[in-house]
Amino acid sequence: MSSVLISSFNEAHSRLFARASPTTQVYVSFVFKAYTLRTKGDFALCYFFLIVLGVVERLFSLAIDVIADKPGQPWRIFPRACLYYVVTLIRYVLMIAIMNSYVPMLLVTCLGLALGQIAV
């Protein structure tokens, strides 16, 4: 199963880069740290990270909804606020990552969010 995924990733990546120059590099920023993607391994790691971030964002969004805000229990506001802070931070990281105008990065981010929604 994993060899099929790896071969399909290699094929898709080579087809996307076939239209570009042989020295194509993609610059991606994750708000706090920026990287220049040069090799297939760099792209695979970045894509994996974006998918995981999308899934985590959806799971944390679900956690906010699970912690119900009940009248007379003000101590539930703090955990909800902390989770909302983390979710907002993840959303901004994803937004900055896809603002580099590299279409596969946008598609991978949408895939991660869709997988997270399915997991929820």
Secondary structure, DSSP 8 states (H G I E B T S, - for coil): -HHHHHHHHHHHHHHHHHSS-TT--EEEE-SS-EEEE-SHHHHHHHHHHHHHHHHHHHHHHHHHHHS---TT-GGGHHHHHHHHHHHHHHHHHHHHHHTT--HHHHHHHHHHHHHHHHH-
